[in-house]
Amino acid sequence: MKEHGLIKKLENQAAKYKQRAHKSPIDRKRHDRIEHDEQKMMRVAYNQLGWSYAKIASFFDRDSRTVAGKV
């Protein structure tokens, strides 16, 4: 049950982070920096939930290589 609450919190935070995203009109990829609050939530997903970089990247709409460098 605790895990479910944590996932719900991550969903809410990820939605907030996606709203402030800057996407390129050419390749539709995110070109904004990962802020400290987003990095902290990615670290929570990695350490507490045991998610892979790829899963975290898809959840936060990021590239997995970027996530791997920040977590």
C-alpha positions, 0 to 999 in steps of 0.5 A: 500500500505504501508503494501505491501511495508513492507511485501516486505521488510520483504521477502527480509530480511528473504531471507538474514537471511535464507542464514546464517542459520545453520541447523542440518543434523539430524532434519533439524531444525535451530540451529543458534542464532537469531541475533539482526537485525533478531529480529528487523524485527520479532518485526516489523512484530509483532507490525506493521503488527499484525502477530502471532508468528506462521506466523512470525516463518514460514516466517523466518523459525524458531520455534514459541516458539523461536519467542515468546521468542524474540519478 
